[in-house]
Amino acid sequence: MMKVQNRITLHFILQLILYSVFVIIALLTLVFILIGRMTNEEMKQNVPVGALQAVTSEALYENGSITLNKYWDSFLVKHQLWLQIINSDGKVIHTINKPDDVPEQYNLKELREIKEQHAYGSYFIESELDLFEAEPLLYLIGYKSPLRQQLLQWYNAYEQNGRPDETAITALEDELNQIGGYLTIINHEGKKLYTIGKEADNDSNELKPLELLAIQDRNGDHSGQITMHVSEDGLNTWILHKDRDMNSYVKQPIFSDIIRSFGIAAIAILALSLLLSFWLGYRYSQPLILFAGWFNRMESGNYDEVLTAKDKRKVFRRNGKLRTRYRLYREAIHNFYEMAQRLAQTEKDRQRLERSREQWMSGISHDLRTPLSTIQGYAYILEQSPEQWSKDELQEMGRMIREKGDFMLELITDFSYINQLKQTDALAGARPIELNRLVRHAIIKYVNDATLTGVDFQYEDDEADAVIIQGNELWLLRLMDNLIFNAIKHNAPGITITTTVEKKEHSAFISVADNGQGMDSDTQAMLFERYYRGTNSEESSSGSGLGMSIAKMIVEAHHGNITVKSQINQGTIITVKFPLSQTN
C-alpha cells in the first residue's frame, strides 16, 4: 500500500499537471475560438468563397467517391448555394443542392469559361482546383445574386452607349431609393461619370485600380451588398451599391479582439489560481485541525469522545465511507480511528476485568468460607465431645467433611485449569484426532457409571465418515466432561442427553442436547462467564461455576466457537464448531 507521504506528493504533482493541462486546454480553446471567429468573419464577407475553402479542406476523396460532413447539406440549402465536385474526366462525382439546369458532365471549354468568367449560365461560380488528391478535383460552388440580376435588368432597360439614358435617370433613381442603394458608372480610368441615388459620404470621385480589382473580386458578393457589370465595349463599368461604402471592403484588424480575449483569459486563469489556492489551503488544513482536536481529547483520557458525533458526520458518509476531502489521509484517519477504538475498548476491558476480579475474589471467598465453616464446625464438635455421637452421626459428619473437601478440591482444580489455559498453549502437542472416537469414548465413561441413574445417553454420528480435527486429546476430553456433566448437574433425573458429531463443509460440529428444564435468556447470556451459576438450577450451590468458562477457553484455544440455544422446559443444545484438519 502506498505510504501517505508518497501519496500526498503524487497528489500534489497530479494536481499541478491537471491544472497545467486545464490552462493549456483553455488557451487552445481560446485560440480555436478566435480562429473560428476569424473564419466566420471571412465567410460573412463572402459566403461562397469561405464555404468553398472549407469544403475543399474537409472533403475526403477515396476510391473514386467523396465523403463530406452532412452539415454542408443544410448549410448550402440555407444559403441558396449548390456544390459540385468534378474529377479529371469532367464528370461530377459529388453534388449538393444542384439545380436542374446544371449539367452532370463538363467539357474542357465549359470548364475554362467557368474559371475565367466565374459564371455558368445565370449562375455565379466560385471554383478551386485541388491537386493534392490522387487525381485533380475541381470544386464548384454556384449561386444566383438578386442584386446582380437587378443590375443586369436596369442595364438592359436604361443603358445607351454604355451610359444611362438621360430620360430614364429619374425613374432609375426612384427604383434605387426603393432598395436603399445607389449606382456608380465609371470609365476605364476609374473616374466617376455618374452617381445615381444617395451616394455614401466618403465615396471618392475616382476609384483606384486596386479598388476596382477588389470590387471585381467581390462581383456577385453573396452577402448581396455590391455588384458590377462592364459594358460590351469595355469602356464603362456599372457598379451597384446597397447601403455599403467602399471602405467596408477593407478588412478591419482583429488584433484588438485577440488582445482583449487573451487579457480576459489571463484574468480568468489568475482568478482560478487564487480560488484553487484557497481551496487547497482549506482542504489540507481541515484534517490537521481535526487531528489536533483528537489529540487534545485523547490527552484527557476521553477515548470514547475522541471521535465525536460531529466529527463522524464530518469525516464519514452515511454509508461509512470517507468523504472526498479526507480520502488523501485515509490510512492516518483509519489508523487513528482504530487506535481510539482500541484504547476505548482497552479501558472498558480494564474496568470489566477489575469488576470481574472483585467478583471473583468475593465469590471465591464466599465459596471457600462456606465449606471451611462446615468443616471447622464439625471439627470443633468432634474435638469437644466425640463420645456423645453415635456411629451413624459420626459417618454423616465424615461424609459432610469429605463432600466439602471435594468441593474445595474441585474449585482449586478448576482454577488450575484456567491458569494453564491462560499461561500455556492448549494446542501444544496437538495431533490429528478422530472426533467420532474421542466423543464416543467420553460418553461410554458416563454410560458405565453405576452412580448415574435416571439419565439416558444417546450418540449419533456418521460411522462411514471420520471427522478429524487438530487438537489436544486431554483438553478435548475435559471439554466433553464439562459439557456432559453440566447437562447432568442442572437437570432432574429422567432426562435424555443426545450427543452428535457431524461434518459440514470445512467444519466439525459437536452438539450436546438435553430435554431438561432449559434456561432463561439471562442465563444463556452469562453461561460462559467465569464464576457464573445458572439461576434455574436446583443445585445452584454445587459446582465451582467455572466449568462452562473452561469449556469456552478450550474451544477457543482450538480456534473454534461454542454457542447455546435453550428455552424454559424445552431443553438445551450446546454446539461446538471446530475447523477440520487439512488431512480430512
N, C-alpha and C positions, 0 to 999 in steps of 0.2 A: 504494500500500500504506500502510495506517495506520502512523504512527510509533509507536515503543514508548511514548513518554511519553503520547501521546494514548490509546493502548490501555489503559495502566495506569490512567489517570484514569477512562476509561469503565468499566474492570473494577471499580474501587472503587465507582463510582456504582451500577453494576448490582448489586453485592453488597449495598450498602445498601438498594436498592429491594427486592431479593429478601428480605432479612431483614425489612424492614418489612412486606412482603406476607405473609411467614410469620407474623409476630406478629399481624397483623390477622386472617388466616385462623384462627389458633389461638384468638384471642379470640372470633371469630364462631362457631367450632365449639363453644367452651365455652358461649356464650350459647344456641346451638341445643340443645345437650345439656341445659342447665338448663331450657329451655322444654319440651323433650320430656319431661324428668323431671316437671316440674310437670303437664304434660298427662297423663302416665301416672298420676300420683298422683290427679289429678281423676277419671280413668277408673276407677281402682281403687275410689274412693269410690262411684261409681255408673257401672257399665259402660254401661248403656243410654243414659244421658244423654250421657256422653262420646263414645260411638260415634255417637250421633245428630248431635252438633255437628260431629264430624269429617267424617261423610258429607255433611252439608249444605254444608260449606265446600269439599269436594273434588269433588262431583258436577258434571259439565258437561252442561248442557241445550242441545241443538242439534237443530233440525229435528224436534221432537217426540219425541226419544229421549234417554236418559240414558247418559253414558259415565262409568264408575266403575272404579277400580283393582281388579284381580282379588283383591287382598289381602283385601278385605272379604268375599269369598265364604267363605274359610276361617275368617276371624275370627268371623263371625256364626254359622257352624256350630259352631265350637269353644265359643262362649259360649251356645249354645242360644237365639239371637236370630233374629228374622226382620225383613226390611225391605220396606216398600212405599213407592213414590213415586207420589203421586196428582196428576193435573192438575186444571185448573179445572172440568172436567166430572164429576169424581168417579171418573174411570177410572184404574186402576192402569197406569202406563206402564213401571214397572221394579220387579222384585221379586227378593229373595234369600231362600232357605230358607223359603219360605212354607208354612205348614201347610195341609192340605186343607180345614179348616173356616173358613178366612179367605176372604172374597169378593174378586172382581176388580173390583167396581164398588160405590161407596158413594153413598147418598143424603144429603141435607142433614141429616136427623135423626140418622143414624148418625154422621156426622162431628161434629155438635155434641155428642153424647153422649161421643164419644171425647175431644174437647177438654176437656169439663167433668169427666168421671169418670175419665179416664186409664185406661180399660179398654174392652175389647170382648169380650163373652162371658167366657170363663175366662182371658183374657189381660190382663196389664197393658200399657198402651200409653204410650210416650213420643212426643210429637209436636212438630213445629216447622214453622211456616209460612214459606216462603221467598218474599219479594216482590221479589227483586232480578232475577229472570229475566224473559223476555218475557211469561210468564203466571205467575200464582201457582202454587206447588207445595207440597204438603203431604207431609212426610216422617214416616213412622210406623215405630217400632221396637217390636215386641211380644215378650213373653216370659211364661213362667209362673214363679211363685215357689213352691217347695216349702214354704217357711216360711209363706207366705200361705195356701196350701191347708191346711196343718196347723192354722193358727189358725181358719180357717172351719170345719174339721171339728170342732175342740173347741167352738167357739162353738155350732154346731148340736147337738152332743151334750150339752153341760153348761150352756148358757145357760138362765136362768129369770128373766124380767122384767129382762133386761139385765145380770143378775149371775150368777155361777156357782152352780150347785146346791150347797147346803151338804153334801149327802150324797155329792157326787162330787168334793169338793176333794182328798181323799186320793188317789183314782185319777188325778186330773189332775196332782197334784204328782209322782207316780211317773213319769208319762209325760214331764213337763218335765225331771225329773232325767235321764231316759234320753237326751234330746237335748242336755243341758247348757244349758238355758235357764230363764227364769222369765217369769211372766205378771203384768202390772200392769193393774188395772182402775181407771180414774179417772172422776170425774164431769165434768159440763160446765164446772165451775170449775177443773179441773185438780188437784183433791185426790184422793189415792190412797184408794181404798176397799178394795182387796185387793192383796196381793202373794203369789203362789203360786210356790213354788220358791225356790232360793237367790238372793236379791237381791244385786246389787252393793253394796259397802260405801259407795260415795259417791253412791248414789241418794238424792235428797231426797224428802220426803213430799209435795211439791207440784210440779207442773210449770207453768212459766210459759207464757203464751200463745205467745211466740216459739218456745219449745222444742216446743210442740205443733205449731206450723206446720212446724218443721224435721222432726219425725217424719212429719207428713203429707206433706211434700215428698219424703221418702225412703220412703214407704209402698211396700212391694214392692221394697225395695232389692235389686238383682240380686246383690249380694255375699252375700245370704242371712242377714243378721245381725239385722234388725228389721223388723217389720210391724205394722199396726194395723187394727182394724175397729170401726166405730161402730155401736152398736145401732140398731134400726129407729126408736125414739123419739128418738134423738139425745142422750140424757141421759148415757149411759155409753160409754166407749171402752175396748176391749181392746187392750193393747199387748204383743206377744210379743217378748222379747229372747233373743238367743242369744249368751252369753259376750261381751257388749258393753255398756258403760255409756253413759250419755247424753253424757258429755264426749267420747267418741270421735267425735261428730258435729261437734265444733268443729275446724276445720282448723288443724293445727299450723303455725306460721310456718316458712317455708323460707329466711328470710334468713340464718340461721346457716350453712346449707348453701351458699348463694351466696357468703357471705364466705369460707368455708373453701375453696371451689372457686377463687375468684379469687386467694386467697393462695397456693394450690398452683401456680396458673398463673403468678403473678408470680415465685415461686421458680424454677420450671422455665425461664422466659424468662431470668432472671438467670443461671442456670447455663449455659444455652445461649449467652448472650452471652459469658461467660467462656471457654467452650470454643472459641467462634468466634474470640475474640481470640487465644488461644494458637495455634490452628490457623493463623490469618493470619500471626502472627509467625513461626511455624516455616516456613510456605510461602514467605514473601518473603525470609527470611534465608538459606535454603538456596542459592539461586542466587548470592547475593552471596558467601557463603563459598566456593562453587565457583570463582567468578571470581577471588577473591583467591589461591587455590591455583594457578590457571592463570598468573596474572601472576608469581608467585614463580618458577615453573618456567621461564617464558619469559625472565625476567631472567637466569637462569643459563645460557641458551642451549640448554636441553634441549627443543628444539622437538618432537622425536618423542615426548617424555614429557609434553607439555602436557596431553593427554587420556589419562590412564592407563586401563588396562582397567577399574579400579574406577569411574572417572568415567564411562566409556562405559556401563557397566551401570546406573549411577545416572541418567544423563540420557536414554538411548535404550532403547527396547524391542528385543526380538529382531528385529522386522521393520524396524528402522531409524528408526521414528517416535519423536518426543519423548514423554516421559512427561507426564501431565496437569499435574503441578505445575510443569513448566518451560515449558509452552506460551506463557505470558504473555511470556516473554523469547525467543521462538523466533528472531527476527531477530538479536538480540545473540548468542545461542548459535551459530547457524549461521554468522554472520559471523566470530565468534571462532574457531570450529572450522575454517572455510575459511582464515582468516588463518594459523592454526597449521600447517595442511597446506601452505599456500603457502610459509611460512617454512622448514618442514622440507624441502619439495621444492627450494626455492632453495638451501638448504645442501647438499643432495645434488647438485644440478646444479653448484654451485660446485666441490665436490670432484671430481665427474666431469669437469668441464672442466679442472680442474687436472691430473688424471691424463691426460686427452686431450692437453693442451698438452705435458706431459712426453713422452708417446708420440710426438707429432708432432715435437717437437724431436729426439728420439732417432732417429725414422725418417728425418727429413729429413737429419740429419747423416750417417746411415749411407748413404742413397741418393745424396747428393751426394759423400760421401767416396769411395765405390767407383768411380764413373766418373772422378772427378777424379784418383784414384790411377792409373787406367789411362792417362788422357791424359798425366799427369805422367811416368809411366814411359816411354811411347813418345817423348815429347818429349826426355827425358834421353838415350835411346838414339840418337835422330837427331842430337842436339846433339854427342854424343861421337864417333861414328864412322859417319856416314851412308854413306860409301863402301863399307862392308862388306856392305851389304844389297842383295839383288837387287831387280829391278823388281817382281816378284810379292810379295816380302816387304814392300816399301815400300807397295804397294797395300793389302795386308792391314792394315798399320799405319794407313793413312789411313782404311780402312773402319771399323776399330775406334774410331778417334778420332771419326769422323763419327757412328757409332751412339751412342756415349756422350754426345756433344754433343746429339744429337737427344733422347736420354732426358732430359737435364737441361733442355732447352728445353721438352719436354712437361710435365715436373714444374713448371717455373716458370709455364707457360701455365695448367695446372690450378689452381695457387694463385691466379692472376689471376682465373680464372672464379669460384672460390669467393669471393674478395674482392668481385667485382662483384655476385654474388647476395646477399651479406650487406649490402653498402653501398648498393645501388640497388634500384629496383623492377623486377623482371623483367617485369612487365606494362606497363611504360612503353611507349607507342606501340602497345599491343595493338589488334588489329582482328579481325574475323571471319575465321577461317582454315578452309578446307575440308581437313579432316584426311585424307581419302582421297588428295587430290592431293599433300599435303605428304609423307606416308609413302611413297607410290609414287615420288616424286622422290628421296627419301633412299635407297631400295633400288636404284633404277636406277644410282646412282653406284657402288654396290658390284658390281652385275652387270657393269658395263662396265669394272671394274678388272681389267686383264690379269694383275696380280700375284697375285690371289686365285685360287688353283687348289684344286680339291678341295672347294669349297663350293657347294652348290646353294641358290638363293634362290627362295622362293615367296611370292606375295602374294595375299591374299583380302579382298574387300570386296563390298558391295552397290552396284554401279555406279549403280543407279537411285535410290539414297537417299543424298544428300550428308550427311556428318557434319560439322557446323560447330561450332567452339568459339571462344572469345575468347582470344587469346594473342599471344605474340611469336614470329614465324616463325623468327628466328635461334636463339633458345633452344630451340625445339622441334626444329629440325634438329640442334642439338647433342645433344639428348636421344636422338634416333634413332641418331646416330652412336655414342654411348656404349653404347646397348643392343645394337646390331648388332655393334660391334667387340668388346664383352665376350664375345658368343657365339662369335665367330671366334677370339679370342685364347686362350680357355680350352678349346678343343676341338681334337681332331686332325682332319686333312683327311678328307673323305668325309662330312661332316655335311650336314644339310639344315636351313636356317633358314626358318621359316614365320612371316610377319608378317600379322596380321589386324586389320582396322578394322571395328567394328560399333557399332550404336546400340541401347541398351536403356533403355526408359522415358525418364528425363531425363538420362542419362549417356552419354558416349562412351568406348569402350574400345579400347585398343591392346594387342595381345599379341604378344610375340616369343618363339617357341618353337623349341627345337633338340632334336635326337635324340642329343645328345652324351653325355658321361660323367656329367653331373649333378653334384650336390654334396651333402655331408652336412648334417645339421641345424645343426651349429655354424657352418658357412659361411653357410647361409641366414640364421641369426640375426644374423650380423655383416656381411652382404653390403653393406648401405648405410651402414655405418660408415666414417668418414673414415680413410683410410690403412690399409685392410684388404685383404689379398690372399687369395684362396681357397686353402685347403690342398690342394685336389685338382687344381690347375693344374700342368701340367708346366712351365709358363713362369712359375712363381711369382715369379721375379725381374724379369720385364719389366713395364712399365707403372708409372704413378705410384701406383696403388692408390686414386685419387680419383675415377675415372670414375663408379662407381655412386653414390657420395656426391653428386657433382654432378648426376647424373640425378634423384636423390630431391629435391634442392633445387629443381631446375627444375619438377618435377611439383608440389611443394607450393606454389611461387610461383604456379602456375596453379590453385590451390585444388583439386588432385586428390590422389590417393594411388597408391602403387606397391607391389606385392606380388610375392613369388616363390614358386613351387611346383616342387620338384625331388626326384628320387630318384637314388641312385647307379646309373649305367649305364642310366638311363631318360630322360635328358634334363632340360631345364629350361624352365619357362614363366614369363616375367616379364610381368605385366599392369599396365597403367596405366589409371586411371579419371579422366576429366575431366568437369566439368559442361558440358552443352550450352549453346550460345549461345541467347539468347532469340529470336533470329531463326530458329532451327532448327525 
